Amino acid sequence: MSVLDDETMGDLPVRDVGLTLSGTAGLQESATAPNAKARHAISRISREELEDKFLRLHDENILLKQHANKQEEKIKRSYSHA
């Protein structure tokens, strides 16, 4: 199946989740060392804004999981018909 055949491709926005400078720094730190810069940045954001962002990310995560499940089902069906 080609990319053009995928009718669900336009359903969800694609988000670049590549490593950023802060992401690569996190790989160098030990798992137990707190990231002081990240904690400070979070402390400047209001609780309401953090909750809103969390809920949006949670909803996006659910949609992406549903999309992944649909894709897996399509793959299973395509192999069962082969």
C-alpha positions in Angstrom: 0.0 0.0 0.0 1.5 3.4 -0.9 1.3 6.6 1.1 -1.3 7.9 -1.4 -3.6 5.0 -0.6 -3.8 5.8 3.1 -7.1 7.6 3.6 -6.4 8.3 7.3 -3.2 10.2 6.5 -5.0 13.6 6.6 -6.9 12.8 9.8 -4.3 13.7 12.4 -1.7 16.5 12.5 1.9 15.3 12.6 4.1 16.6 15.3 7.9 16.7 15.2 9.1 15.1 18.4 12.8 15.2 17.5 15.4 15.9 20.1 15.9 19.6 21.0 18.8 21.1 22.9 17.0 20.5 26.1 16.2 17.0 25.1 19.9 16.1 24.4 20.9 17.7 27.7 18.5 15.4 29.4 20.2 12.4 27.9 23.5 13.4 29.4 22.2 13.9 32.9 21.6 11.0 35.3 18.1 9.8 35.8 18.0 11.0 39.4 19.5 14.5 38.9 16.7 17.1 38.7 16.7 19.4 35.7 16.7 22.7 37.4 16.1 24.8 34.3 13.0 22.8 33.3 11.6 23.0 36.9 12.2 26.7 36.9 10.5 27.2 33.6 7.5 25.1 34.7 7.2 27.1 37.9 6.7 30.3 35.9 3.6 28.9 34.1 0.2 29.1 35.8 -1.4 26.0 37.1 -4.4 26.6 34.8 -2.1 26.8 31.7 -0.3 23.7 32.8 -3.5 21.8 33.3 -4.8 23.0 29.9 -1.6 21.9 28.2 -1.7 18.5 29.9 -5.3 17.9 28.9 -4.5 18.9 25.2 -1.5 16.5 25.2 -3.6 13.8 26.8 -6.3 14.2 24.2 -3.7 14.2 21.4 -2.2 11.0 22.9 -5.5 9.2 22.8 -6.1 10.3 19.2 -2.7 9.1 18.2 -3.2 5.7 19.9 -6.6 5.3 18.1 -4.9 6.2 14.8 -2.1 3.7 15.5 -4.7 1.0 16.3 -6.5 1.7 13.0 -3.3 1.4 11.1 -2.4 -1.9 12.8 -5.8 -3.3 11.9 -5.4 -2.2 8.3 -2.0 -3.9 8.2 -3.5 -7.1 9.7 -6.3 -7.1 7.2 -3.9 -6.5 4.3 -1.7 -9.5 5.4 -4.7 -11.8 5.9 -5.9 -11.1 2.4 -2.5 -11.8 0.8 
